Amino acid sequence: MSTALAYDSAASPDGDRQAVAISAAVTATSLSRTYGQGDTVVHALRDVSIEIEHGRLTAIMGPSGSGKSTLMHILAGLDRPNEGSVRIAGTEITGMNDNELTRLRREHIGFVFQFFNLLPMLTAEENVVLPLSIAGRKPERAWLEQVLESVGIADRRRHRPSELSGGQQQRVSIARALLGRPSVLFADEPTGNLDSTTSKDVLALLRRSVEELGQTTVMVTHDPRAAALADRVLYLADGRIVRETRGADAAEVLEAMQEVSGR
């Protein structure tokens, strides 16, 4: 099983935190993905290997056609690579059939997309608990209340999507993703359909879910300000990871993106 370094929250007697080895939340090895054949073949991913660290926010960036969405879809079990493997929570997923993948996504993966994908006839709370209801599970009431409070929609739980702003609808979709306590949450351009002020609020919410709930999150974004909130930024170009930054501010992310786009 792949491992990554993390720090034990308990300090040693001399005040130093102790480095310990933990399993990666998601591990991908030698991923390749092509579409089409012959002269029209497109190499979306080329021999990509990556480890997603537990309890961290990882951003994936790259110019249009770089392979970032393809990578996220394969990591989340929504697409299959032509070559390579993916492990989620220690389980290899690339050989799973559709039913097995559905169960894995239900138990281990949360999704937040640019478009909120809420059912208009259901209230906010009903939309949040819907995936668990479909799976025949009842939410833990205390955890449901904590999630609704943490995303700021507890007082909007009885409202339908048409009665909510875009930002509130995205908060509902984040609550829905968090409720199942996923091993990893995937966010694909989560602020792409929001204004700048609302985007800041939603990004702050994703950041807070990492810090306060320990939620492992992978976010695909084109926005340097969004990526600057991540612990780690991976940059793709022509289907390959070509650069990585940690702790970069928005200006540094933008500079890195410009360099990557000019390759």
C-alpha positions as a Markdown table, in Angstrom:
| # | Residue | x | y | z |
|---|---|---|---|---|
| 1 | Met | 0.0 | 0.0 | 0.0 |
| 2 | Ser | 1.3 | 3.5 | -0.9 |
| 3 | Thr | 2.3 | 5.8 | 2.0 |
| 4 | Ala | 2.8 | 9.5 | 2.5 |
| 5 | Leu | 4.3 | 11.4 | 5.4 |
| 6 | Ala | 1.9 | 13.2 | 7.8 |
| 7 | Tyr | 2.4 | 14.7 | 11.2 |
| 8 | Asp | 1.0 | 13.3 | 14.4 |
| 9 | Ser | -1.1 | 16.0 | 16.1 |
| 10 | Ala | 0.4 | 15.1 | 19.4 |
| 11 | Ala | 3.7 | 16.8 | 20.1 |
| 12 | Ser | 6.6 | 14.9 | 21.6 |
| 13 | Pro | 8.0 | 16.0 | 25.0 |
| 14 | Asp | 10.5 | 18.3 | 23.3 |
| 15 | Gly | 7.7 | 20.0 | 21.4 |
| 16 | Asp | 8.3 | 18.6 | 18.0 |
| 17 | Arg | 5.5 | 16.9 | 16.1 |
| 18 | Gln | 6.4 | 13.3 | 15.0 |
| 19 | Ala | 6.4 | 12.3 | 11.4 |
| 20 | Val | 4.5 | 9.1 | 10.7 |
| 21 | Ala | 3.8 | 7.1 | 7.6 |
| 22 | Ile | 0.1 | 6.9 | 6.6 |
| 23 | Ser | -1.6 | 5.4 | 3.5 |
| 24 | Ala | -2.5 | 7.8 | 0.7 |
| 25 | Ala | -6.2 | 8.4 | 0.2 |
| 26 | Val | -5.8 | 7.9 | -3.6 |
| 27 | Thr | -2.9 | 6.4 | -5.5 |
| 28 | Ala | -2.6 | 6.3 | -9.3 |
| 29 | Thr | 0.2 | 4.5 | -11.1 |
| 30 | Ser | 1.2 | 4.9 | -14.7 |
| 31 | Leu | -2.2 | 6.2 | -16.0 |
| 32 | Ser | -2.6 | 6.5 | -19.7 |
| 33 | Arg | -5.9 | 7.4 | -21.5 |
| 34 | Thr | -6.5 | 7.8 | -25.2 |
| 35 | Tyr | -9.6 | 8.7 | -27.2 |
| 36 | Gly | -10.1 | 7.9 | -30.8 |
| 37 | Gln | -7.8 | 5.9 | -33.2 |
| 38 | Gly | -5.3 | 6.4 | -35.9 |
| 39 | Asp | -4.7 | 9.9 | -37.1 |
| 40 | Thr | -7.5 | 11.2 | -34.8 |
| 41 | Val | -6.1 | 9.7 | -31.5 |
| 42 | Val | -6.0 | 12.1 | -28.6 |
| 43 | His | -3.6 | 11.3 | -25.7 |
| 44 | Ala | -5.5 | 12.7 | -22.7 |
| 45 | Leu | -3.1 | 11.2 | -20.1 |
| 46 | Arg | 0.4 | 10.0 | -20.6 |
| 47 | Asp | 2.0 | 7.8 | -17.8 |
| 48 | Val | 0.7 | 9.8 | -14.9 |
| 49 | Ser | 1.5 | 8.7 | -11.3 |
| 50 | Ile | 0.2 | 10.5 | -8.3 |
| 51 | Glu | -0.6 | 10.1 | -4.6 |
| 52 | Ile | -3.3 | 12.2 | -3.0 |
| 53 | Glu | -2.5 | 12.9 | 0.7 |
| 54 | His | -5.0 | 12.3 | 3.5 |
| 55 | Gly | -6.6 | 15.4 | 5.0 |
| 56 | Arg | -5.3 | 17.8 | 2.4 |
| 57 | Leu | -6.7 | 19.9 | -0.4 |
| 58 | Thr | -5.0 | 19.2 | -3.7 |
| 59 | Ala | -5.7 | 21.4 | -6.7 |
| 60 | Ile | -5.2 | 20.2 | -10.3 |
| 61 | Met | -4.7 | 22.9 | -12.9 |
| 62 | Gly | -3.7 | 23.1 | -16.6 |
| 63 | Pro | -4.6 | 24.7 | -19.9 |
| 64 | Ser | -7.6 | 23.5 | -21.8 |
| 65 | Gly | -7.0 | 20.0 | -23.1 |
| 66 | Ser | -4.2 | 19.3 | -20.6 |
| 67 | Gly | -6.0 | 16.2 | -19.2 |
| 68 | Lys | -7.0 | 17.6 | -15.8 |
| 69 | Ser | -10.7 | 16.6 | -16.0 |
| 70 | Thr | -9.8 | 13.2 | -17.4 |
| 71 | Leu | -7.4 | 12.6 | -14.5 |
| 72 | Met | -10.1 | 13.5 | -12.0 |
| 73 | His | -12.7 | 11.3 | -13.7 |
| 74 | Ile | -10.3 | 8.3 | -13.6 |
| 75 | Leu | -9.3 | 8.9 | -10.0 |
| 76 | Ala | -13.0 | 9.0 | -9.1 |
| 77 | Gly | -13.9 | 5.9 | -11.0 |
| 78 | Leu | -16.0 | 7.7 | -13.6 |
| 79 | Asp | -13.7 | 6.8 | -16.4 |
| 80 | Arg | -11.2 | 4.0 | -17.0 |
| 81 | Pro | -7.6 | 4.3 | -18.1 |
| 82 | Asn | -6.2 | 2.4 | -21.1 |
| 83 | Glu | -3.3 | 1.5 | -18.9 |
| 84 | Gly | -2.4 | 1.9 | -15.2 |
| 85 | Ser | -4.2 | 1.5 | -11.9 |
| 86 | Val | -6.0 | 3.5 | -9.2 |
| 87 | Arg | -6.4 | 2.6 | -5.6 |
| 88 | Ile | -8.9 | 4.4 | -3.3 |
| 89 | Ala | -8.8 | 3.7 | 0.4 |
| 90 | Gly | -6.4 | 0.8 | -0.3 |
| 91 | Thr | -8.7 | -0.8 | -2.9 |
| 92 | Glu | -7.7 | -1.2 | -6.5 |
| 93 | Ile | -10.6 | 0.0 | -8.6 |
| 94 | Thr | -9.6 | -0.2 | -12.3 |
| 95 | Gly | -10.6 | -3.9 | -12.5 |
| 96 | Met | -14.0 | -3.3 | -10.9 |
| 97 | Asn | -17.2 | -3.8 | -12.8 |
| 98 | Asp | -19.9 | -1.2 | -13.0 |
| 99 | Asn | -21.8 | -2.5 | -9.9 |
| 100 | Glu | -18.7 | -2.6 | -7.8 |
| 101 | Leu | -17.7 | 0.9 | -8.9 |
| 102 | Thr | -21.1 | 2.2 | -8.0 |
| 103 | Arg | -20.8 | 0.7 | -4.5 |
| 104 | Leu | -17.3 | 2.1 | -4.1 |
| 105 | Arg | -18.4 | 5.6 | -5.1 |
| 106 | Arg | -21.3 | 5.4 | -2.8 |
| 107 | Glu | -19.1 | 4.5 | 0.2 |
| 108 | His | -15.9 | 6.3 | -0.5 |
| 109 | Ile | -16.4 | 9.2 | -2.9 |
| 110 | Gly | -18.1 | 12.6 | -2.7 |
| 111 | Phe | -18.7 | 14.8 | -5.8 |
| 112 | Val | -19.2 | 18.6 | -6.2 |
| 113 | Phe | -19.6 | 19.9 | -9.7 |
| 114 | Gln | -19.9 | 23.3 | -11.4 |
| 115 | Phe | -23.6 | 22.7 | -11.9 |
| 116 | Phe | -25.3 | 21.8 | -8.7 |
| 117 | Asn | -27.4 | 18.8 | -9.9 |
| 118 | Leu | -30.1 | 19.3 | -7.3 |
| 119 | Leu | -33.6 | 17.8 | -7.7 |
| 120 | Pro | -36.0 | 20.8 | -7.9 |
| 121 | Met | -38.9 | 19.1 | -6.2 |
| 122 | Leu | -36.9 | 18.3 | -3.1 |
| 123 | Thr | -35.9 | 20.6 | -0.2 |
| 124 | Ala | -32.3 | 21.3 | 0.6 |
| 125 | Glu | -32.2 | 18.8 | 3.3 |
| 126 | Glu | -33.9 | 16.1 | 1.2 |
| 127 | Asn | -31.3 | 16.8 | -1.6 |
| 128 | Val | -28.5 | 16.4 | 1.0 |
| 129 | Val | -29.7 | 13.0 | 2.3 |
| 130 | Leu | -30.8 | 11.7 | -1.1 |
| 131 | Pro | -27.7 | 9.6 | -1.9 |
| 132 | Leu | -27.9 | 7.9 | 1.5 |
| 133 | Ser | -31.7 | 7.3 | 1.0 |
| 134 | Ile | -31.0 | 5.7 | -2.4 |
| 135 | Ala | -28.4 | 3.4 | -0.7 |
| 136 | Gly | -31.0 | 2.4 | 1.9 |
| 137 | Arg | -29.1 | 4.2 | 4.7 |
| 138 | Lys | -30.3 | 6.7 | 7.3 |
| 139 | Pro | -28.1 | 9.7 | 8.1 |
| 140 | Glu | -26.7 | 10.0 | 11.6 |
| 141 | Arg | -28.9 | 12.9 | 12.9 |
| 142 | Ala | -26.1 | 14.6 | 14.9 |
| 143 | Trp | -23.7 | 14.4 | 11.8 |
| 144 | Leu | -26.4 | 15.7 | 9.5 |
| 145 | Glu | -27.0 | 18.7 | 11.8 |
| 146 | Gln | -23.2 | 19.3 | 12.0 |
| 147 | Val | -22.9 | 19.3 | 8.3 |
| 148 | Leu | -25.9 | 21.6 | 7.7 |
| 149 | Glu | -24.5 | 24.0 | 10.2 |
| 150 | Ser | -20.9 | 23.9 | 9.0 |
| 151 | Val | -21.9 | 24.7 | 5.4 |
| 152 | Gly | -24.3 | 27.4 | 6.5 |
| 153 | Ile | -27.7 | 26.1 | 5.3 |
| 154 | Ala | -29.3 | 24.9 | 8.5 |
| 155 | Asp | -31.8 | 27.7 | 8.3 |
| 156 | Arg | -32.5 | 27.0 | 4.6 |
| 157 | Arg | -33.1 | 23.2 | 5.0 |
| 158 | Arg | -36.8 | 23.5 | 4.0 |
| 159 | His | -36.2 | 25.6 | 0.9 |
| 160 | Arg | -36.3 | 24.1 | -2.6 |
| 161 | Pro | -33.5 | 24.9 | -5.0 |
| 162 | Ser | -35.5 | 27.6 | -6.8 |
| 163 | Glu | -35.7 | 29.5 | -3.5 |
| 164 | Leu | -31.9 | 29.4 | -3.0 |
| 165 | Ser | -29.1 | 31.5 | -4.5 |
| 166 | Gly | -26.4 | 29.9 | -6.6 |
| 167 | Gly | -24.0 | 30.0 | -3.6 |
| 168 | Gln | -26.6 | 28.4 | -1.4 |
| 169 | Gln | -27.3 | 25.6 | -3.9 |
| 170 | Gln | -23.6 | 24.9 | -4.1 |
| 171 | Arg | -23.5 | 24.7 | -0.3 |
| 172 | Val | -26.2 | 22.1 | -0.5 |
| 173 | Ser | -24.2 | 20.1 | -3.0 |
| 174 | Ile | -21.1 | 20.3 | -0.7 |
| 175 | Ala | -23.2 | 19.1 | 2.2 |
| 176 | Arg | -24.5 | 16.2 | 0.1 |
| 177 | Ala | -21.0 | 15.3 | -0.7 |
| 178 | Leu | -19.8 | 15.5 | 2.9 |
| 179 | Leu | -22.7 | 13.7 | 4.6 |
| 180 | Gly | -21.5 | 10.2 | 3.5 |
| 181 | Arg | -18.1 | 10.8 | 5.1 |
| 182 | Pro | -16.3 | 10.1 | 1.9 |
| 183 | Ser | -12.6 | 9.0 | 1.8 |
| 184 | Val | -12.1 | 11.7 | -0.8 |
| 185 | Leu | -14.2 | 14.5 | -2.2 |
| 186 | Phe | -13.8 | 15.5 | -5.8 |
| 187 | Ala | -14.7 | 19.1 | -6.8 |
| 188 | Asp | -14.8 | 19.9 | -10.6 |
| 189 | Glu | -14.7 | 23.6 | -11.1 |
| 190 | Pro | -16.9 | 24.1 | -8.0 |
| 191 | Thr | -17.0 | 27.9 | -8.4 |
| 192 | Gly | -17.3 | 28.0 | -12.2 |
| 193 | Asn | -21.0 | 29.0 | -12.1 |
| 194 | Leu | -20.7 | 31.5 | -9.3 |
| 195 | Asp | -19.9 | 35.2 | -9.0 |
| 196 | Ser | -16.6 | 36.3 | -7.4 |
| 197 | Thr | -18.0 | 37.1 | -3.9 |
| 198 | Thr | -20.0 | 33.8 | -3.7 |
| 199 | Ser | -16.9 | 31.9 | -5.1 |
| 200 | Lys | -14.8 | 33.1 | -2.1 |
| 201 | Asp | -17.4 | 31.9 | 0.3 |
| 202 | Val | -17.7 | 28.4 | -1.3 |
| 203 | Leu | -13.9 | 28.1 | -1.5 |
| 204 | Ala | -13.6 | 29.1 | 2.1 |
| 205 | Leu | -16.1 | 26.4 | 2.9 |
| 206 | Leu | -14.1 | 23.7 | 1.1 |
| 207 | Arg | -10.9 | 24.9 | 2.9 |
| 208 | Arg | -12.7 | 24.7 | 6.2 |
| 209 | Ser | -14.0 | 21.2 | 5.6 |
| 210 | Val | -10.3 | 20.1 | 5.2 |
| 211 | Glu | -9.1 | 21.9 | 8.3 |
| 212 | Glu | -12.1 | 21.2 | 10.6 |
| 213 | Leu | -13.3 | 17.9 | 9.3 |
| 214 | Gly | -10.1 | 16.4 | 7.9 |
| 215 | Gln | -11.7 | 16.0 | 4.5 |
| 216 | Thr | -9.4 | 14.8 | 1.7 |
| 217 | Thr | -10.3 | 16.9 | -1.3 |
| 218 | Val | -9.2 | 17.1 | -4.9 |
| 219 | Met | -10.3 | 20.2 | -6.8 |
| 220 | Val | -10.0 | 20.8 | -10.6 |
| 221 | Thr | -9.9 | 24.5 | -11.2 |
| 222 | His | -8.7 | 27.2 | -13.7 |
| 223 | Asp | -8.8 | 29.9 | -11.1 |
| 224 | Pro | -5.4 | 30.8 | -9.4 |
| 225 | Arg | -7.2 | 32.3 | -6.4 |
| 226 | Ala | -9.0 | 29.0 | -5.9 |
| 227 | Ala | -5.8 | 27.0 | -6.3 |
| 228 | Ala | -3.9 | 29.2 | -3.8 |
| 229 | Leu | -6.2 | 27.8 | -1.1 |
| 230 | Ala | -4.8 | 24.3 | -1.7 |
| 231 | Asp | -2.1 | 22.7 | 0.2 |
| 232 | Arg | -0.6 | 21.4 | -3.0 |
| 233 | Val | -1.1 | 22.3 | -6.7 |
| 234 | Leu | -0.4 | 19.9 | -9.6 |
| 235 | Tyr | 0.0 | 21.4 | -13.1 |
| 236 | Leu | -0.8 | 19.3 | -16.2 |
| 237 | Ala | 0.3 | 19.9 | -19.8 |
| 238 | Asp | -0.2 | 17.6 | -22.7 |
| 239 | Gly | -1.4 | 14.8 | -20.4 |
| 240 | Arg | 1.5 | 14.9 | -18.0 |
| 241 | Ile | 2.1 | 16.3 | -14.6 |
| 242 | Val | 4.9 | 18.9 | -15.3 |
| 243 | Arg | 5.0 | 20.9 | -12.1 |
| 244 | Glu | 4.0 | 21.0 | -8.5 |
| 245 | Thr | 3.8 | 23.8 | -5.9 |
| 246 | Arg | 3.0 | 23.9 | -2.2 |
| 247 | Gly | 1.9 | 26.9 | -0.2 |
| 248 | Ala | 1.9 | 29.2 | -3.3 |
| 249 | Asp | -0.1 | 32.4 | -3.3 |
| 250 | Ala | -2.4 | 33.4 | -6.3 |
| 251 | Ala | 0.4 | 35.4 | -8.0 |
| 252 | Glu | 2.8 | 32.4 | -7.8 |
| 253 | Val | 0.1 | 30.0 | -9.0 |
| 254 | Leu | -0.7 | 32.3 | -12.0 |
| 255 | Glu | 3.0 | 32.6 | -12.9 |
| 256 | Ala | 3.4 | 28.8 | -12.7 |
| 257 | Met | 0.3 | 28.4 | -14.9 |
| 258 | Gln | 1.6 | 30.8 | -17.5 |
| 259 | Glu | 4.9 | 28.9 | -17.7 |
| 260 | Val | 3.0 | 25.6 | -18.0 |
| 261 | Ser | 0.7 | 27.0 | -20.7 |
| 262 | Gly | 3.7 | 28.3 | -22.7 |
| 263 | Arg | 5.4 | 24.9 | -22.9 |
